Amino acid sequence: MVGLKQTIKALVCGALFFAAASAQAQEEPQTDNSLPPGVVVTTEFPNAIAGLTPELINGEPNSIRLNFQNSGKAEYKVNLVVGSIVEMDDFNNIVRNLTAYRYGNTLKADSSLILPYSVKMEMPTREFGLVLLAEVMDSNKVRYPVLVYNSTVNFSEPAHGWLDMQLIFLYVLIGGIFVALGMFLKGAVAPEKVAIKKKATPMTAEEREAAVEKSKILDEDWIPENHKKSPRVVKRRA
C-alpha cells in the first residue's frame, strides 16, 4: 500500500501538470489542489483477481474502469485523465508516461459516471507503480486534480495456448518444410536402380527339335468336321 506521503506528492505533481497544460489558454482558469466536494473516484480492473495485484498484459489493451461518484449538489465535468508508470519503490521516479484521454463528460449532482481507460504498452515483466490523475472542473471553471489510482500493477507476458491458430499454422509450415527436405535428401542419397537383363540360356539340340515339332502341331478346334476327314484316294486301273 502506498503511503500518504507518496499520495500527496502525486497530487502536487498532478496539479503542476494541469497548470502547465492550461497555460496556453487565453483566460487561465483557477486550479484548486483540494478535492472537489462530494466527488469520490474508484478504479476497477475487470480482469483482476480479488486480493491480488492487478495484472497488465504486455502488448495487449488492458481495460480499466474509472467510477466517479458525486454525492454533492454541484455539477462537474471530467475533462481528461493522465497517467504514468513509476518505480514501485519510488513513485517520484517516472518510468513512462501514458496516453492522455480527453472526455468532457458531465458528472451530475448526486449521480455516478463510469469512464473507460486503457493501457497498452511493453514493459519488463515485474511490478511497477501506476498513477492515474483526472482533471475535474466545476461550473466556475475551477479545475481539480483528482487522484484516481496510486498503487502497484504487475506486467506479464501473454499466455500462448497450443490451440492458437497462428502457432498451428507455424507448426504445419515447419513440418511441411522438414518433410520436403527429407524427401529431397532421400532421393539424392538413394542409389539408382539399374535394370538387369537376364541372359537367355542356350537350348540343346533335343529342346530345339521338340520346339520345332510343337510349332508344327496345328490347333484344329476351329476347323470344320467335314474338312478334318482325309479325302479318299481313288485308284484307277491301268
PAZAPA-4460 file (N, C-alpha, C; in steps of 0.05 Angstrom, whole numbers, plus 32768, in hexadecimal, padded with zeros to 4 digits):
% residues 238
    n_x    n_y    n_z   ca_x   ca_y   ca_z    c_x    c_y    c_z   seq   type   mol
   8011   7FE8   8000   8000   8000   8000   8012   8019   8000     1      M     A
   800B   802B   7FEF   801B   8044   7FEC   8014   8056   8003     2      V     A
   8029   8063   800F   8025   8073   8026   8018   808E   801F     3      G     A
   8010   809C   8034   8003   80B6   8031   8016   80CA   8025     4      L     A
   802F   80C8   802B   8043   80DB   8021   8045   80D9   8002     5      K     A
   8045   80C1   7FF8   8047   80BD   7FDB   802D   80C7   7FCE     6      Q     A
   8017   80C4   7FDB   7FFD   80CD   7FCF   7FFD   80EB   7FCD     7      T     A
   8007   80F9   7FE2   8008   8116   7FE1   801B   811F   7FCB     8      I     A
   8031   8111   7FC8   8044   8118   7FB2   8037   8115   7F97     9      K     A
   8027   8100   7F93   801A   80FC   7F7A   8005   8111   7F74    10      A     A
   7FF7   811A   7F89   7FE3   812F   7F85   7FF1   814A   7F7E    11      L     A
   8007   8150   7F8A   8016   8168   7F84   8020   8168   7F67    12      V     A
   802B   8151   7F5F   8035   814E   7F44   801E   8151   7F30    13      C     A
   8007   8146   7F37   7FF0   8148   7F25   7FE7   8165   7F23    14      G     A
   7FE7   8174   7F39   7FDF   8190   7F38   7FF2   81A0   7F26    15      A     A
   800C   819A   7F28   801F   81A9   7F17   801B   81A2   7EFA    16      L     A
   8015   8188   7EF4   8010   8180   7ED8   7FF8   818E   7ECC    17      F     A
   7FE2   818F   7EDB   7FCA   819B   7ED0   7FCE   81BA   7ECE    18      F     A
   7FDD   81C6   7EE0   7FE2   81E3   7EDD   7FF3   81E9   7EC5    19      A     A
   8007   81D7   7EBE   8017   81DC   7EA7   8008   81D7   7E8D    20      A     A
   7FF6   81C3   7E8E   7FE6   81BC   7E76   7FD2   81D2   7E6F    21      A     A
   7FC9   81E2   7E82   7FB5   81F6   7E7D   7FC1   8212   7E7A    22      S     A
   7FDC   8214   7E79   7FEA   822E   7E78   7FE6   823B   7E5D    23      A     A
   7FE0   822B   7E48   7FDD   8235   7E2D   7FC2   8242   7E29    24      Q     A
   7FAF   823E   7E3A   7F94   8249   7E36   7F95   8268   7E3A    25      A     A
   7F83   8276   7E2D   7F82   8293   7E2F   7F7B   829C   7E4B    26      Q     A
   7F68   828E   7E58   7F60   8294   7E73   7F67   827C   7E85    27      E     A
   7F7C   827E   7E94   7F85   8267   7EA3   7F72   8262   7EBA    28      E     A
   7F66   824A   7EBC   7F53   8244   7ED1   7F61   8240   7EEC    29      P     A
   7F52   8242   7F01   7F5D   823F   7F1C   7F60   8221   7F22    30      Q     A
   7F75   8219   7F2F   7F7A   81FE   7F37   7F78   81FB   7F55    31      T     A
   7F68   81E8   7F5E   7F65   81E3   7F7A   7F71   81C7   7F80    32      D     A
   7F85   81C6   7F91   7F92   81AC   7F97   7F82   819A   7FAA    33      N     A
   7F6D   81A5   7FB5   7F5C   8194   7FC6   7F49   8184   7FB5    34      S     A
   7F3D   816F   7FC2   7F2B   815E   7FB3   7F10   816D   7FB0    35      L     A
   7F03   8168   7F99   7EE8   8174   7F96   7ED5   8169   7FAA    36      P     A
   7EC4   8179   7FB6   7EB2   8170   7FCB   7E9F   815A   7FC1    37      P     A
   7E9E   8144   7FD0   7E8B   812F   7FC9   7E94   811C   7FB4    38      G     A
   7EAB   811F   7FA8   7EB4   810E   7F91   7EC8   80F9   7F9C    39      V     A
   7EC2   80E0   7F95   7ED3   80CA   7F9C   7ED7   80B9   7F83    40      V     A
   7EF0   80B1   7F7E   7EF6   80A1   7F66   7F03   8087   7F6F    41      V     A
   7EF8   8071   7F64   7F04   8057   7F68   7F0B   804A   7F4D    42      T     A
   7F1E   8038   7F4E   7F28   802B   7F36   7F23   800D   7F37    43      T     A
   7F1B   8003   7F20   7F15   7FE6   7F1E   7F24   7FDA   7F06    44      E     A
   7F32   7FC4   7F0B   7F40   7FB5   7EF6   7F2E   7F9C   7EF1    45      F     A
   7F21   7F9B   7EDA   7F0E   7F85   7ED5   7F1A   7F69   7ED6    46      P     A
   7F33   7F67   7ECE   7F40   7F4C   7ECD   7F51   7F46   7EE5    47      N     A
   7F50   7F57   7EF9   7F60   7F52   7F11   7F53   7F3E   7F24    48      A     A
   7F63   7F2F   7F33   7F5A   7F1C   7F46   7F59   7F2A   7F62    49      I     A
   7F44   7F27   7F70   7F40   7F34   7F8A   7F57   7F2C   7F9D    50      A     A
   7F63   7F3F   7FAA   7F78   7F3A   7FBD   7F94   7F39   7FB1    51      G     A
   7F96   7F3A   7F97   7FB0   7F39   7F8A   7FB5   7F54   7F7B    52      L     A
   7FCF   7F59   7F76   7FD7   7F71   7F68   7FCC   7F70   7F4B    53      T     A
   7FBF   7F86   7F42   7FB4   7F86   7F27   7FCA   7F7F   7F12    54      P     A
   7FC3   7F6F   7EFF   7FD7   7F66   7EEB   7FD1   7F74   7ED0    55      E     A
   7FE6   7F7F   7EC4   7FE4   7F8B   7EA9   7FF4   7F7A   7E96    56      L     A
   7FE8   7F73   7E7F   7FF4   7F61   7E6B   8003   7F72   7E57    57      I     A
   801C   7F6B   7E53   802D   7F7A   7E40   8022   7F78   7E23    58      N     A
   8021   7F8E   7E15   8019   7F8E   7DF9   7FFC   7F8C   7DF4    59      G     A
   7FEB   7F8A   7E09   7FCE   7F88   7E06   7FC0   7F9F   7E14    60      E     A
   7FA9   7FA8   7E0A   7F9A   7FBD   7E18   7F8F   7FB3   7E32    61      P     A
   7F96   7FC0   7E48   7F8C   7FB8   7E62   7F78   7FCD   7E6B    62      N     A
   7F5F   7FC4   7E6E   7F49   7FD6   7E75   7F49   7FDD   7E93    63      S     A
   7F43   7FF6   7E99   7F3F   7FFF   7EB4   7F26   8010   7EB5    64      I     A
   7F15   800B   7EC9   7EFC   801B   7ECC   7F00   8030   7EE2    65      R     A
   7EFA   8048   7EDC   7EFC   805E   7EEF   7EE0   8066   7EF8    66      L     A
   7EDA   8061   7F11   7EC0   8066   7F1C   7EBF   8080   7F2C    67      N     A
   7EB2   8094   7F21   7EAF   80AE   7F2F   7E94   80AF   7F3D    68      F     A
   7E95   80B5   7F57   7E7D   80B7   7F68   7E7B   80D4   7F72    69      Q     A
   7E64   80E1   7F6D   7E60   80FC   7F75   7E48   80FD   7F88    70      N     A
   7E4D   8100   7FA2   7E38   8101   7FB6   7E31   811E   7FBD    71      S     A
   7E3E   8131   7FB0   7E38   814D   7FB7   7E22   8159   7FA5    72      G     A
   7E1E   8173   7FA8   7E09   8181   7F99   7E14   818F   7F80    73      K     A
   7E2E   8191   7F7E   7E3B   819F   7F67   7E3F   818B   7F50    74      A     A
   7E40   8197   7F39   7E44   8187   7F20   7E61   818C   7F17    75      E     A
   7E6E   8176   7F0D   7E8A   8178   7F04   7E8C   816C   7EE8    76      Y     A
   7EA3   8173   7EDC   7EA9   8168   7EC2   7EC5   815B   7EC4    77      K     A
   7EC6   8141   7EBB   7EE0   8133   7EBA   7EED   8139   7EA0    78      V     A
   7F02   8148   7EA1   7F10   8151   7E88   7F22   813B   7E7D    79      N     A
   7F34   8131   7E8D   7F48   811E   7E82   7F53   810E   7E99    80      L     A
   7F61   80F8   7E91   7F6F   80E6   7EA4   7F8B   80E1   7E99    81      V     A
   7F9F   80E6   7EAA   7FBB   80E0   7EA2   7FC6   80CC   7EB6    82      V     A
   7FDC   80BF   7EAD   7FE8   80AB   7EBF   8006   80A8   7EB9    83      G     A
   8013   809A   7ECB   8030   8094   7EC9   8036   8079   7ED6    84      S     A
   804A   806C   7ECA   8055   8054   7ED6   806E   805D   7EE6    85      I     A
   806F   8056   7EFF   8085   805F   7F11   8092   8047   7F1E    86      V     A
   80A9   804B   7F2A   80B6   8036   7F39   80A6   8030   7F52    87      E     A
   80A4   8017   7F58   8093   800F   7F6F   809E   8018   7F8A    88      M     A
   80B8   801B   7F8B   80C4   8024   7FA4   80C9   8042   7FA6    89      D     A
   80C2   8050   7F90   80C5   806E   7F90   80B2   8079   7F7B    90      D     A
   809A   8081   7F84   8086   808B   7F72   808D   80A6   7F65    91      F     A
   80A2   80B2   7F6E   80AB   80CB   7F61   80BC   80C5   7F49    92      N     A
   80C5   80AC   7F46   80D6   80A4   7F2F   80C4   809A   7F19    93      N     A
   80BE   80AC   7F06   80AC   80A4   7EF0   80BB   8094   7EDB    94      I     A
   80B1   807D   7ED4   80BD   806C   7EC0   80B2   8072   7EA4    95      V     A
   8098   8076   7EA3   808C   807B   7E89   8071   8088   7E8D    96      R     A
   806B   809C   7E7D   8051   80A9   7E7E   803D   809B   7E6C    97      N     A
   8024   809A   7E75   800F   808D   7E66   7FFF   80A1   7E54    98      L     A
   7FEF   8097   7E43   7FDF   80A7   7E31   7FCA   80B7   7E41    99      T     A
   7FC7   80D0   7E3B   7FB3   80E1   7E48   7F98   80DD   7E39   100      A     A
   7F83   80D6   7E48   7F69   80D3   7E3D   7F58   80EB   7E43   101      Y     A
   7F4D   80F7   7E2E   7F3B   810E   7E32   7F1E   8104   7E30   102      R     A
   7F0D   810D   7E43   7EF2   8104   7E45   7EDE   811B   7E41   103      Y     A
   7EDD   812E   7E54   7EC9   8143   7E52   7EAD   813A   7E5B   104      G     A
   7EAC   8124   7E6B   7E92   811A   7E75   7E89   8129   7E8E   105      N     A
   7E6F   812C   7E91   7E64   813A   7EA7   7E5E   8127   7EBE   106      T     A
   7E67   812E   7ED6   7E60   811F   7EEE   7E4B   812F   7EFD   107      L     A
   7E33   8126   7EFA   7E1C   8135   7F06   7E1B   8132   7F24   108      K     A
   7E0D   8143   7F31   7E0A   8142   7F4E   7DFB   8129   7F57   109      A     A
   7E04   811D   7F6C   7DF8   8105   7F78   7DF5   80EF   7F62   110      D     A
   7E0B   80EA   7F54   7E0A   80D5   7F3F   7E26   80C9   7F3D   111      S     A
   7E28   80B6   7F2A   7E42   80A8   7F26   7E48   80A8   7F08   112      S     A
   7E62   80A4   7F02   7E6B   80A4   7EE6   7E82   8090   7EE4   113      L     A
   7E80   807F   7ED0   7E94   806B   7ECB   7EA2   8072   7EB0   114      I     A
   7EBC   8074   7EB1   7ECC   807B   7E99   7EE1   8065   7E94   115      L     A
   7EE5   805E   7E7B   7EF9   8049   7E75   7F15   8055   7E72   116      P     A
   7F28   8045   7E79   7F44   804D   7E75   7F53   8034   7E6D   117      Y     A
   7F68   8037   7E5D   7F76   801F   7E53   7F94   8024   7E53   118      S     A
   7FA3   800F   7E5A   7FC0   8010   7E5B   7FCA   7FFA   7E49   119      V     A
   7FDA   8003   7E34   7FE6   7FEF   7E22   8003   7FF7   7E1D   120      K     A
   8015   7FE7   7E27   8032   7FED   7E25   8042   7FD4   7E2A   121      M     A
   805C   7FD5   7E25   806F   7FC0   7E2B   8081   7FC9   7E42   122      E     A
   8081   7FB8   7E57   8091   7FBE   7E6E   809E   7FA4   7E78   123      M     A
   80B4   7FA7   7E87   80C0   7F8E   7E93   80AC   7F80   7EA5   124      P     A
   80AE   7F66   7EA6   809A   7F57   7EB5   80A1   7F58   7ED3   125      T     A
   8097   7F6C   7EE0   809A   7F70   7EFD   8086   7F85   7F07   126      R     A
   8087   7F8B   7F20   8074   7F9E   7F2B   807E   7FBB   7F27   127      E     A
   806B   7FCD   7F21   8070   7FE9   7F1F   805A   7FF8   7F2E   128      F     A
   805E   8012   7F32   8049   8022   7F3D   8039   802F   7F26   129      G     A
   801F   8032   7F2A   800E   803F   7F17   8000   8056   7F24   130      L     A
   8002   806E   7F18   7FF5   8086   7F22   7FE3   8091   7F0D   131      V     A
   7FC9   8094   7F14   7FB5   809F   7F02   7FA9   80B8   7F0F   132      L     A
   7FA8   80CE   7F00   7F9D   80E7   7F0A   7F88   80F1   7EF7   133      L     A
   7F72   80FA   7F02   7F5C   8105   7EF2   7F59   8123   7EF7   134      A     A
   7F52   8132   7EE2   7F4C   814E   7EE5   7F2E   8152   7EE5   135      E     A
   7F24   815C   7EFC   7F07   8162   7EFF   7F03   8180   7F01   136      V     A
   7EF0   818A   7EF2   7EEB   81A7   7EF2   7ECE   81AD   7EFA   137      M     A
   7ECA   81C1   7F0B   7EAF   81C9   7F13   7EA3   81DE   7F00   138      D     A
   7E8C   81E8   7F07   7E7E   81FB   7EF6   7E8C   8216   7EF5   139      S     A
   7E9D   821C   7F08   7EAD   8235   7F09   7EC8   8232   7EFB   140      N     A
   7ECC   821B   7EEE   7EE5   8214   7EE0   7EFD   8212   7EF2   141      K     A
   7EF7   820A   7F0B   7F0C   8204   7F1D   7F14   81E6   7F19   142      V     A
   7F2E   81E2   7F15   7F37   81C7   7F0F   7F41   81B9   7F28   143      R     A
   7F3A   819F   7F2B   7F42   818F   7F42   7F51   8177   7F38   144      Y     A
   7F6A   8173   7F40   7F78   815A   7F3A   7F70   8144   7F4E   145      P     A
   7F65   812F   7F43   7F5A   8119   7F54   7F6C   8101   7F50   146      V     A
   7F76   80F6   7F66   7F86   80DD   7F64   7F73   80C6   7F60   147      L     A
   7F76   80B8   7F49   7F65   80A2   7F42   7F70   8088   7F4C   148      V     A
   7F8A   8084   7F47   7F97   806A   7F4F   7FB4   8071   7F56   149      Y     A
   7FBD   8064   7F6C   7FD8   806A   7F75   7FE2   8051   7F84   150      N     A
   7FE8   803C   7F75   7FF1   8023   7F80   8001   8013   7F6C   151      S     A
   8006   7FFA   7F71   8018   7FEA   7F60   8007   7FD8   7F4D   152      T     A
   8014   7FD1   7F37   8009   7FBF   7F23   8020   7FAC   7F1B   153      V     A
   8018   7F95   7F11   802C   7F81   7F08   802A   7F7D   7EEA   154      N     A
   8040   7F81   7EDC   8041   7F7D   7EBF   804A   7F60   7EBA   155      F     A
   803C   7F53   7EA7   8042   7F37   7EA1   803F   7F32   7E83   156      S     A
   804A   7F1C   7E79   8049   7F16   7E5D   802E   7F07   7E57   157      E     A
   8023   7F0A   7E3F   800B   7EFB   7E38   800F   7EDD   7E37   158      P     A
   7FFB   7ECE   7E3F   7FFD   7EB1   7E3F   7FF5   7EA7   7E23   159      A     A
   8007   7E97   7E17   8002   7E8B   7DFD   7FFA   7E6E   7E00   160      H     A
   7FE1   7E68   7DF9   7FD7   7E4C   7DFA   7FDF   7E3C   7DE2   161      G     A
   7FDE   7E21   7DE6   7FE5   7E0F   7DD0   7FD1   7E11   7DB9   162      W     A
   7FB9   7E1B   7DBE   7FA5   7E1C   7DA9   7FA4   7E37   7D9B   163      L     A
   7FB9   7E47   7DA0   7FBA   7E61   7D92   7FBD   7E5D   7D74   164      D     A
   7FAC   7E69   7D64   7FAB   7E65   7D47   7FC6   7E6C   7D3A   165      M     A
   7FD2   7E82   7D43   7FEB   7E8A   7D37   8001   7E75   7D3D   166      Q     A
   8001   7E6A   7D55   8015   7E56   7D5C   8010   7E3C   7D4C   167      L     A
   7FF6   7E35   7D49   7FF0   7E1D   7D39   7FF9   7E20   7D1C   168      I     A
   7FF4   7E37   7D11   7FFE   7E3C   7CF5   801C   7E3A   7CF4   169      F     A
   802A   7E45   7D08   8047   7E44   7D08   8051   7E28   7D0B   170      L     A
   8044   7E17   7D1C   804C   7DFC   7D1F   8048   7DEC   7D04   171      Y     A
   8032   7DF1   7CF7   802D   7DE3   7CDE   8041   7DEB   7CC9   172      V     A
   8048   7E05   7CC8   805B   7E0E   7CB4   8077   7E02   7CB9   173      L     A
   807F   7E02   7CD2   8099   7DF6   7CD9   809A   7DD8   7CD3   174      I     A
   8084   7DCA   7CDA   8082   7DAE   7CD4   8083   7DA8   7CB6   175      G     A
   8076   7DB8   7CA6   8077   7DB5   7C88   8093   7DB9   7C7D   176      G     A
   80A1   7DCC   7C88   80BD   7DD1   7C7F   80CE   7DB9   7C85   177      I     A
   80CC   7DAE   7C9E   80DC   7D97   7CA5   80D5   7D7E   7C94   178      F     A
   80BC   7D7A   7C8E   80B4   7D64   7C7D   80C0   7D67   7C61   179      V     A
   80BD   7D7F   7C55   80C8   7D83   7C3B   80E7   7D80   7C3A   180      A     A
   80F4   7D89   7C4F   8111   7D86   7C51   8119   7D69   7C53   181      L     A
   810A   7D5A   7C63   8110   7D3D   7C66   810C   7D2E   7C4C   182      G     A
   80F7   7D34   7C3D   80F3   7D27   7C23   8109   7D2E   7C10   183      M     A
   8112   7D47   7C10   8127   7D4F   7BFE   8141   7D41   7C04   184      F     A
   8148   7D3F   7C1E   8160   7D31   7C26   815F   7D13   7C20   185      L     A
   8147   7D08   7C24   8144   7CEB   7C1E   8149   7CE5   7C00   186      K     A
   813E   7CF7   7BEF   8141   7CF3   7BD2   815E   7CF8   7BC9   187      G     A
   816C   7D0A   7BD8   8188   7D0F   7BD0   819B   7CFA   7BD9   188      A     A
   8196   7CED   7BF0   81A8   7CD9   7BFB   81A3   7CBD   7BF1   189      V     A
   8189   7CB6   7BEC   8182   7C9B   7BE4   818F   7C94   7BC9   190      A     A
   819C   7C7C   7BC6   81A8   7C74   7BAC   8193   7C6E   7B97   191      P     A
   819A   7C75   7B7F   8187   7C70   7B69   8186   7C52   7B63   192      E     A
   816E   7C49   7B5E   816A   7C2D   7B58   816F   7C28   7B3A   193      K     A
   8181   7C16   7B35   8189   7C0F   7B19   817B   7BF5   7B12   194      V     A
   816D   7BF5   7AFC   815F   7BDD   7AF3   8173   7BC9   7AE9   195      A     A
   8173   7BB1   7AF4   8186   7B9C   7AEC   8177   7B89   7AD9   196      I     A
   8182   7B87   7AC1   8176   7B74   7AAE   8182   7B58   7AB1   197      K     A
   816F   7B45   7AB2   8178   7B29   7AB5   8181   7B1F   7A9A   198      K     A
   8198   7B12   7A9A   81A1   7B06   7A81   8191   7AED   7A7A   199      K     A
   818B   7AEA   7A61   817B   7AD2   7A58   818D   7AB9   7A59   200      A     A
   8183   7AA3   7A64   8192   7A8A   7A66   8191   7A7C   7A4B   201      T     A
   81A7   7A74   7A40   81A7   7A67   7A26   8199   7A4C   7A28   202      P     A
   818A   7A45   7A12   817A   7A2C   7A11   818B   7A16   7A06   203      M     A
   8184   79FE   7A10   8192   79E6   7A06   8185   79DE   79EC   204      T     A
   8192   79CB   79DE   8188   79C1   79C5   816C   79B4   79C8   205      A     A
   8169   79A5   79DE   814F   7997   79E3   8139   79AC   79E7   206      E     A
   8140   79C1   79F6   812C   79D6   79FC   8124   79E5   79E3   207      E     A
   8137   79E9   79D1   8130   79F7   79B8   811E   79E6   79A7   208      R     A
   8123   79CB   79A5   8113   79BA   7994   80F6   79B8   79A0   209      E     A
   80F4   79B7   79BB   80DA   79B6   79C7   80CA   79CF   79C2   210      A     A
   80D8   79E6   79C2   80CB   7A00   79BD   80C1   7A01   79A0   211      A     A
   80D0   79F6   798D   80C8   79F6   7971   80B0   79E5   796D   212      V     A
   80B1   79CD   7979   809A   79BB   7976   8081   79C6   7983   213      E     A
   8084   79D4   7998   806D   79E0   79A5   8061   79F6   7995   214      K     A
   8071   7A04   7987   8067   7A1A   7976   8058   7A10   795E   215      S     A
   805E   79F6   7956   8050   79EB   793F   8034   79E2   7945   216      K     A
   802F   79DD   795F   8015   79D3   7967   8001   79EA   7965   217      I     A
   7FED   79E7   7955   7FD8   79FC   7952   7FC2   79F8   7966   218      L     A
   7FB6   7A0D   796D   7F9F   7A0C   797E   7F87   7A09   796C   219      D     A
   7F7C   79F0   796B   7F67   79E9   7958   7F4B   79EE   7963   220      E     A
   7F48   79FB   7979   7F2D   79FF   7985   7F1C   7A10   7973   221      D     A
   7F28   7A22   7965   7F18   7A35   7954   7F12   7A2A   7939   222      W     A
   7F1D   7A12   7931   7F19   7A06   7916   7EFF   79F7   7916   223      I     A
   7EED   79FB   7903   7ED4   79EC   7902   7ED9   79CE   7900   224      P     A
   7EC5   79BE   7909   7EC8   79A2   790B   7ECB   7995   78EF   225      E     A
   7EBD   799F   78DB   7EBE   7993   78C0   7ED9   7997   78B3   226      N     A
   7EE8   79AB   78BD   7F02   79B0   78B1   7F18   79A1   78C0   227      H     A
   7F11   7996   78D7   7F25   7987   78E6   7F2A   796B   78DA   228      K     A
   7F16   795E   78CB   7F19   7944   78C0   7F2C   7944   78A8   229      K     A
   7F3B   7930   78A8   7F4F   792F   7892   7F40   7926   7878   230      S     A
   7F45   7932   7862   7F38   792B   7848   7F40   790F   783F   231      P     A
   7F2C   7901   7833   7F31   78E6   7829   7F44   78E7   7810   232      R     A
   7F55   78D4   780F   7F67   78D3   77F8   7F5B   78BE   77E5   233      V     A
   7F54   78C6   77CD   7F47   78B4   77B9   7F5D   78A9   77A8   234      V     A
   7F5D   788E   77A9   7F71   7881   7798   7F65   787B   777C   235      K     A
   7F73   7882   7769   7F6A   787D   774D   7F79   7864   7743   236      R     A
   7F68   7856   7734   7F74   783E   7727   7F83   7847   770E   237      R     A
   7F97   7839   770A   7FA7   783F   76F3   7F9A   7833   76DA   238      A     A
***
